[in-house]
């Protein structure tokens, strides 16, 4: 029997913690923290208003939404409205610890990050549910509480992955490692009075030679008074070079869906076929994970000791039913990059030490083909292969999209050379192979569509205005692909971009996509000299995947808080 670090009672508690950790893997549990402001000034209120914060006024056990805030003669004015039911959930919170909220496709509580809570002295506000044009002296506001994303704790909660289902809880008792996030420009779209995180653009374009186009779906993005409003935000230590930002409004019938591929060619699909088989390299059945969009993902995390792959590459084999003589298909997935892969890239950049800045500039001058080849050799991109009569043939790849949200992606396939198999149990089928570095991607869904592309039209809409948080007009920098960039140099910079809606077309549906072009550079200040010997090894194809695997094993080893025990419930 294995020794355990816990008594029976503690093992039950540990098992309960594991269930919580497993729920975090789905990428829907987030943390926020509370920042207290003891002296609330007019300048603070103006700042909250400019950031579109949702003001909640507290008096005793009562609370209202303070709408249309204004400042006159050192008085705060506004209208008190009934607080919506969903806003009551976060009225009380832990000032010291981490507070959780959910952000998934079906249930989104990220609005909590827009809340600012103002606490006033008793008897200031009349005991009414609603009250128009109320005026409050700043001297009577006792404090403000601002809800902010607890980035370290959130990122760490996403980091907890499993080899199979081992009984491992990582860092929950003694604190989880806070990761260094290194991502790409963040996009927020306006819905009603709130901004919702939509995703990241041109992921992986980490120096000038990798500048590229990006086509991000914006499902559910609706115009407000004939205007689409979004923000481009630099939320991390980066310099972001944004060359273009335009909306593609695709008009199509309601019985089809549309997606652009990575070259910007729009495809339609209407009856995606689920795979009849989905196997990993270790022969695990992945069909329950990839058959539906449910945020249960294959994490490309199989141990190479089980798969035999010396580079720790992870592979998915998908078998699809096809028409009798298929000549064309569209491969559709829902997938995203992993937080772990992002963290591992940060560990890689540390090896450059105090020469990191020089390396970035040098890489920016290297031929794009050379840098792209290295990206593919290391399997940062998700590689797609088609089984043919002569074996597996590489087709194309899905480029990086960033680790903070999944996307629907499409790839056209020429099936004229596909190996067609006929079996009694599966019928006529073809096979697709996906290959990724160790824990670089999360795959939620996969399907094939064999219909011909239907008719649609595209309205390409340039911004009518793009204004930075400092008031600078950068509209001209974003209207076309040229040598003029809008540059976000500091963390926290943002740009409010407004687009005019295109004319409605009778009986047609609109699907909206954000077409951008650009690149970004991480800003790092590492004090140590570079590790030249280890850096040389990354010229070997697959070295980064093995680096990811080795780091993961070390992370598990150093953060194990209890041993495997078969008796755990």
C-alpha positions in Angstrom: 0.0 0.0 0.0 1.2 3.5 -0.8 1.8 5.8 2.0 -0.4 8.9 2.1 0.2 12.3 3.6 -3.3 12.6 4.7 -5.7 11.0 7.2 -9.0 9.5 6.0 -10.8 12.8 6.7 -8.2 14.8 4.8 -8.3 12.4 1.9 -12.0 13.1 1.5 -11.2 16.9 1.6 -8.5 16.4 -1.0 -10.8 14.4 -3.3 -13.3 17.3 -3.1 -10.6 19.7 -4.0 -9.7 17.6 -7.0 -13.3 17.8 -8.3 -13.0 21.6 -8.0 -9.7 21.6 -9.9 -11.1 19.4 -12.6 -13.9 21.9 -13.2 -11.3 24.6 -13.6 -9.7 22.7 -16.5 -12.8 23.5 -18.6 -11.7 27.1 -18.6 -14.9 28.6 -17.1 -13.9 29.4 -13.5 -12.2 32.7 -12.9 -11.2 34.8 -9.8 -11.6 38.4 -9.0 -10.2 40.5 -6.1 -11.2 43.6 -4.3 -9.3 46.9 -4.3 -10.5 49.4 -1.7 -10.3 53.2 -2.2 -10.7 55.0 1.2 -11.0 58.5 -0.2 -13.3 58.8 -3.2 -12.6 61.9 -5.3 -14.4 63.5 -8.3 -11.4 62.5 -10.4 -11.9 58.8 -9.3 -15.5 58.9 -10.4 -14.6 60.5 -13.7 -12.1 57.7 -14.3 -14.7 55.0 -13.4 -17.1 56.6 -15.9 -14.5 56.8 -18.7 -13.9 53.1 -18.2 -17.7 52.4 -18.4 -17.7 51.0 -14.9 -21.0 49.9 -13.4 -21.6 51.9 -10.3 -23.4 50.3 -7.4 -24.4 52.5 -4.4 -24.7 50.9 -1.0 -26.4 52.3 2.1 -26.7 49.8 4.9 -28.3 46.7 3.5 -29.8 48.5 0.5 -28.1 48.9 -2.9 -29.0 50.6 -6.2 -27.4 51.1 -9.6 -26.1 54.7 -10.0 -26.8 55.5 -13.6 -25.8 58.6 -15.6 -23.3 59.8 -13.0 -22.2 63.5 -13.0 -20.2 65.9 -10.9 -21.3 69.4 -10.0 -20.0 71.6 -7.2 -18.2 68.7 -5.5 -21.4 66.7 -5.5 -22.0 63.3 -7.2 -25.3 63.2 -9.1 -27.1 60.5 -10.9 -30.3 58.3 -11.2 -30.8 55.4 -8.8 -32.3 52.4 -10.5 -33.4 49.0 -9.2 -30.4 46.7 -9.1 -30.8 43.8 -11.6 -31.1 40.3 -10.0 -27.8 39.1 -11.4 -25.9 42.0 -9.7 -27.0 41.0 -6.2 -24.7 37.9 -6.3 -21.5 39.9 -5.9 -22.7 42.6 -3.4 -20.7 41.0 -0.6 -17.3 39.6 -1.2 -14.1 38.4 0.5 -11.8 41.4 0.8 -8.7 39.4 1.3 -9.1 36.1 -0.5 -10.0 35.0 -4.0 -13.6 35.3 -5.2 -14.9 33.1 -8.0 -17.1 33.9 -11.0 -18.0 31.9 -14.1 -17.4 32.7 -17.7 -18.5 30.0 -20.1 -20.4 30.0 -23.3 -23.6 29.3 -21.5 -23.2 31.3 -18.3 -21.2 34.5 -18.2 -20.6 36.4 -15.0 -17.6 38.4 -16.3 -19.7 41.6 -15.8 -18.5 41.5 -12.2 -15.2 43.0 -13.4 -17.0 46.2 -14.4 -18.5 46.8 -11.0 -17.4 49.6 -8.6 -19.2 49.7 -5.2 -19.7 53.0 -3.5 -20.6 53.0 0.2 -22.3 56.0 1.7 -23.2 57.1 5.2 -26.6 56.1 6.5 -29.6 58.3 5.8 -28.0 59.9 2.8 -30.3 58.1 0.2 -34.1 58.1 0.7 -35.5 54.6 1.3 -36.9 54.3 -2.2 -36.3 51.6 -4.8 -35.7 54.2 -7.5 -34.8 57.8 -7.3 -34.1 60.3 -10.1 -31.4 63.0 -10.1 -30.0 62.3 -6.6 -27.1 64.4 -5.3 -24.5 63.1 -2.8 -21.7 65.0 -1.2 -18.3 63.3 -1.7 -17.6 63.8 2.0 -20.4 61.3 2.7 -18.9 58.5 0.6 -17.1 56.3 3.0 -15.2 54.2 0.5 -15.2 52.5 -2.9 -14.5 48.9 -3.7 -13.3 48.0 -7.2 -13.5 44.5 -8.5 -10.5 43.4 -10.5 -9.5 40.2 -12.2 -7.1 38.1 -10.0 -4.9 37.2 -13.0 -2.4 35.1 -11.1 -4.9 33.0 -9.3 -7.1 32.6 -12.4 -4.2 31.6 -14.6 -3.0 29.1 -12.0 -6.4 27.6 -11.7 -6.4 26.9 -15.4 -3.0 25.3 -15.2 -4.1 22.1 -13.3 -4.1 19.4 -15.9 -4.0 15.6 -15.5 -2.2 12.6 -17.0 -5.2 10.3 -17.2 -6.9 10.9 -13.8 -4.1 10.9 -11.2 -5.0 12.0 -7.7 -2.9 15.2 -7.7 -3.9 18.5 -6.3 -1.5 21.3 -7.1 -0.7 24.2 -4.9 -4.3 24.7 -3.6 -3.2 24.4 0.0 0.1 26.1 -0.2 -0.7 28.6 -3.0 -0.7 28.0 -6.7 2.1 29.4 -8.9 1.1 32.7 -10.5 2.0 32.5 -14.2 3.5 35.2 -16.4 1.0 35.8 -19.1 2.4 36.7 -22.5 -0.4 37.1 -25.0 -1.6 39.3 -27.9 -4.0 42.3 -28.3 -7.2 41.8 -26.5 -10.6 42.5 -28.0 -13.7 43.6 -26.1 -17.1 44.1 -27.8 -19.9 46.3 -26.4 -23.1 44.6 -25.5 -25.7 46.9 -24.0 -23.9 48.9 -21.3 -21.1 46.4 -20.8 -18.0 45.3 -22.7 -17.5 41.5 -23.1 -14.1 39.9 -23.8 -14.2 38.4 -27.3 -10.7 37.0 -27.8 -7.2 37.8 -29.0 -5.9 38.8 -32.4 -2.9 37.6 -34.5 -1.6 35.2 -31.8 2.0 34.2 -32.1 3.0 37.1 -34.3 5.7 38.0 -31.7 8.0 40.0 -34.0 7.8 42.1 -37.2 8.5 39.3 -39.6 5.5 37.3 -38.4 3.0 40.1 -38.9 -0.1 38.6 -40.3 -3.9 38.9 -40.9 -6.4 37.6 -38.5 -10.1 36.8 -38.9 -11.9 36.6 -35.6 -15.5 35.5 -35.4 -17.7 37.8 -33.2 -20.8 35.7 -32.5 -23.7 37.6 -31.0 -22.1 41.0 -31.8 -25.0 43.3 -32.5 -25.1 47.0 -33.5 -26.2 49.6 -30.9 -28.0 52.5 -32.7 -26.6 51.4 -36.0 -23.0 51.3 -34.6 -20.7 48.4 -33.7 -18.4 49.4 -30.8 -15.3 47.5 -29.6 -12.1 48.1 -27.8 -8.5 47.0 -28.6 -6.6 46.7 -25.4 -3.0 46.2 -24.5 -3.4 44.3 -21.2 0.1 43.0 -20.8 3.8 44.1 -21.0 3.9 44.3 -24.7 4.3 46.7 -27.6 1.4 46.1 -30.1 1.6 47.2 -33.7 -1.9 47.2 -35.2 -2.0 47.9 -38.9 -5.6 47.2 -39.8 -9.0 46.8 -38.1 -12.2 46.4 -40.1 -15.4 44.5 -39.7 -16.5 41.9 -42.2 -20.3 41.7 -42.1 -21.3 38.6 -44.0 -24.9 38.4 -45.3 -26.2 34.9 -45.8 -29.4 32.8 -45.5 -30.3 31.6 -42.0 -29.9 27.9 -42.8 -26.1 28.1 -43.3 -23.1 29.2 -41.2 -20.0 31.0 -42.4 -16.4 31.1 -41.4 -13.2 32.6 -43.0 -10.2 30.3 -43.2 -6.7 31.6 -42.3 -6.2 33.1 -45.8 -9.5 35.1 -45.4 -11.6 33.0 -47.8 -15.1 32.7 -46.4 -16.7 29.2 -46.5 -20.3 28.2 -45.8 -21.5 25.0 -44.1 -24.9 23.7 -43.2 -24.7 20.0 -42.1 -21.4 19.3 -40.3 -20.8 15.6 -39.9 -19.5 14.4 -36.5 -16.6 11.9 -36.5 -17.5 8.2 -36.1 -14.2 7.6 -34.4 -11.6 9.7 -32.6 -8.5 8.2 -31.2 -5.3 9.6 -29.6 -1.8 8.3 -30.2 -2.2 6.2 -27.1 -5.4 4.8 -28.5 -7.7 6.6 -26.0 -11.3 7.1 -27.2 -11.7 10.9 -27.7 -15.1 10.8 -29.3 -17.0 12.0 -26.2 -14.7 15.0 -26.0 -14.8 16.2 -29.7 -18.3 15.2 -30.8 -20.1 18.3 -29.3 -19.2 21.8 -28.2 -19.3 21.5 -24.4 -15.9 22.8 -23.2 -14.7 19.3 -22.4 -11.5 19.2 -24.4 -8.6 17.0 -25.4 -5.6 18.8 -24.0 -2.9 17.1 -26.2 -1.3 16.0 -22.9 -0.6 12.3 -23.3 2.7 11.2 -21.8 5.3 10.3 -24.4 6.2 7.3 -22.2 2.8 5.9 -23.3 2.8 7.1 -26.9 6.4 6.6 -27.8 6.8 10.0 -29.5 10.3 11.2 -28.7 9.3 14.9 -29.2 6.2 14.6 -26.9 4.0 15.5 -29.9 0.4 14.6 -29.4 -1.9 13.3 -32.1 -5.6 12.9 -32.8 -6.9 10.6 -35.5 -10.4 11.4 -36.7 -12.6 9.2 -38.9 -15.4 10.8 -40.8 -18.3 9.4 -42.9 -18.2 10.7 -46.4 -20.3 10.7 -49.6 -19.5 7.9 -52.0 -17.1 9.9 -54.1 -16.0 13.0 -52.1 -13.9 15.6 -53.9 -14.1 18.5 -51.5 -14.8 19.1 -47.8 -14.4 21.6 -45.0 -12.8 20.6 -41.8 -14.3 22.5 -38.8 -13.0 22.6 -35.2 -13.5 24.6 -32.0 -10.2 24.9 -30.3 -7.8 27.3 -28.5 -4.3 27.6 -27.2 -3.5 26.6 -23.7 -2.4 28.7 -20.7 0.3 26.1 -20.2 1.8 26.6 -23.6 1.8 30.4 -23.0 3.6 29.9 -19.7 6.1 27.6 -21.3 6.9 30.1 -24.0 7.6 32.6 -21.2 10.1 30.1 -19.7 11.8 29.8 -23.0 12.2 33.6 -23.3 14.0 33.6 -19.9 16.8 31.6 -21.5 17.8 34.7 -23.5 18.4 36.7 -20.3 19.6 40.2 -20.8 20.0 39.6 -24.5 16.2 39.1 -25.0 15.6 42.6 -26.5 18.4 42.2 -29.0 17.1 38.8 -30.0 13.6 40.1 -30.6 14.9 42.9 -32.9 17.1 40.3 -34.8 14.2 37.9 -35.3 12.0 40.8 -36.6 14.5 41.1 -39.5 14.7 37.4 -40.3 12.8 36.1 -43.4 9.2 35.4 -42.5 9.5 31.9 -44.0 12.4 31.0 -41.7 10.4 32.1 -38.5 7.3 30.4 -39.8 9.1 27.2 -40.4 10.4 27.1 -36.9 6.9 27.6 -35.6 5.7 24.6 -37.5 8.7 22.4 -36.7 8.0 23.0 -33.0 4.3 22.3 -33.5 3.1 25.6 -32.1 0.5 25.6 -34.9 -2.0 22.8 -35.1 -0.9 20.7 -38.0 -3.5 18.9 -40.2 -2.9 15.8 -42.3 -5.0 13.8 -44.8 -4.6 10.0 -45.1 -3.9 9.1 -48.7 -2.9 6.0 -50.7 0.7 6.9 -50.0 0.3 7.7 -46.3 -0.3 10.8 -44.3 0.1 14.0 -46.3 0.4 17.5 -44.7 -2.5 19.8 -45.8 -2.3 23.0 -43.8 -2.3 24.3 -40.3 -4.4 26.3 -37.9 -2.4 29.3 -36.6 -2.2 30.4 -33.0 -5.2 32.3 -31.6 -4.1 33.0 -28.0 -4.9 31.2 -24.7 -7.8 33.2 -23.4 -10.6 31.9 -25.5 -11.5 29.2 -28.1 -12.6 29.9 -31.6 -14.4 28.2 -34.5 -11.9 27.5 -37.3 -12.4 26.1 -40.8 -10.0 24.5 -43.3 -10.9 23.6 -46.9 -9.7 20.1 -48.0 -9.2 18.6 -51.4 -10.4 15.1 -50.9 -9.5 13.9 -54.4 -6.4 12.1 -53.1 -8.0 10.9 -49.8 -7.8 7.2 -49.0 -11.4 6.0 -49.0 -12.2 3.0 -46.7 -15.4 1.0 -46.6 -16.1 -1.1 -43.6 -19.4 -2.8 -42.4 -19.5 -0.9 -39.1 -18.4 2.6 -40.3 -19.4 2.7 -44.0 -17.4 4.9 -46.3 -14.9 7.0 -44.4 -11.8 9.1 -44.6 -9.3 10.0 -41.9 -7.8 13.3 -40.7 -4.8 13.6 -38.4 -4.1 16.6 -36.0 -0.7 17.1 -34.4 0.3 19.5 -31.7 3.2 20.1 -29.4 2.8 18.9 -25.8 -0.2 20.8 -24.2 -0.1 23.6 -26.8 -3.8 23.3 -27.8 -7.2 22.4 -26.3 -9.6 20.7 -28.8 -13.3 20.9 -28.0 -15.1 19.9 -31.2 -14.4 18.6 -34.7 -16.6 18.1 -37.8 -16.6 17.8 -41.6 -19.0 19.5 -44.0 -19.2 18.3 -47.7 -21.6 20.9 -49.1 -20.6 23.3 -51.8 -20.1 26.9 -50.7 -23.4 28.8 -51.0 -24.0 32.4 -52.0 -23.3 35.2 -49.6 -22.1 38.8 -49.7 -19.5 40.6 -47.6 -19.7 44.2 -46.4 -16.1 45.3 -45.4 -16.6 48.2 -43.0 -13.7 50.4 -41.9 -13.9 52.4 -38.7 -15.7 55.7 -38.6 -13.6 56.6 -35.6 -10.9 55.1 -33.4 -9.9 57.1 -30.3 -7.3 56.1 -27.7 -7.8 56.4 -23.9 -5.7 59.6 -24.1 -8.0 61.1 -26.7 -5.7 60.6 -29.7 -7.4 59.9 -33.1 -5.8 56.8 -34.8 -8.6 56.1 -37.3 -6.3 56.5 -40.3 -3.9 54.0 -38.9 -6.5 51.2 -38.9 -8.4 51.8 -42.1 -6.1 49.9 -44.5 -3.1 47.5 -44.7 -0.1 49.8 -45.2 3.0 51.0 -43.5 1.1 53.0 -40.9 0.6 51.3 -37.5 -1.3 52.2 -34.4 1.2 51.4 -31.7 0.2 50.5 -28.2 3.4 50.9 -26.2 2.2 50.6 -22.6 0.2 48.2 -20.6 -3.3 49.5 -20.1 -3.5 51.4 -23.4 -6.8 50.9 -25.2 -8.6 52.2 -28.3 -12.3 52.6 -28.7 -13.2 51.7 -32.3 -16.7 52.4 -33.8 -18.0 51.0 -37.1 -21.2 51.9 -38.9 -23.6 49.0 -39.5 -24.1 47.9 -43.1 -27.6 48.0 -44.7 -29.9 45.1 -43.8 -30.7 42.7 -46.6 -34.2 41.2 -46.7 -34.4 37.7 -45.3 -30.7 37.5 -44.8 -28.7 36.9 -41.6 -25.6 38.8 -40.6 -22.4 37.1 -39.2 -19.7 39.5 -38.0 -15.9 39.0 -38.1 -13.1 41.3 -37.0 -10.3 41.4 -39.7 -7.1 42.7 -38.3 -3.4 42.7 -39.2 -0.4 43.3 -37.1 2.2 41.9 -34.7 3.4 42.5 -31.1 6.6 42.3 -29.1 6.9 41.1 -25.5 8.7 43.5 -23.2 10.9 41.6 -20.8 13.8 42.6 -18.5 15.8 39.5 -17.6 18.9 40.3 -15.5 20.8 37.0 -16.1 23.2 36.3 -19.0 21.7 34.0 -21.8 21.9 30.3 -21.6 23.5 29.8 -25.0 24.1 26.1 -24.7 20.4 25.3 -24.0 19.2 27.9 -26.6 21.2 26.0 -29.3 19.0 22.9 -28.7 15.9 24.8 -29.8 17.1 24.7 -33.4 16.1 21.0 -33.4 12.6 20.3 -34.6 10.3 19.2 -31.7 12.6 20.5 -29.0 10.1 23.0 -27.7 7.4 20.3 -27.3 9.9 18.2 -25.3 10.8 21.3 -23.3 7.1 21.8 -22.5 6.8 18.2 -21.4 9.9 18.3 -19.2 8.8 21.6 -17.6 5.4 20.1 -16.9 6.8 17.0 -15.2 9.0 19.3 -13.1 6.0 21.5 -12.2 4.0 18.5 -11.1 6.9 17.2 -9.0 7.5 20.4 -7.2 3.8 21.2 -6.6 2.4 17.9 -5.5 0.6 18.2 -2.2 -0.5 14.7 -1.7 0.5 11.3 -3.1 -1.6 9.1 -5.3 -3.8 6.9 -3.2 -6.1 4.3 -4.8 -8.5 4.6 -1.8 -9.4 8.2 -2.6 -13.1 8.4 -3.4 
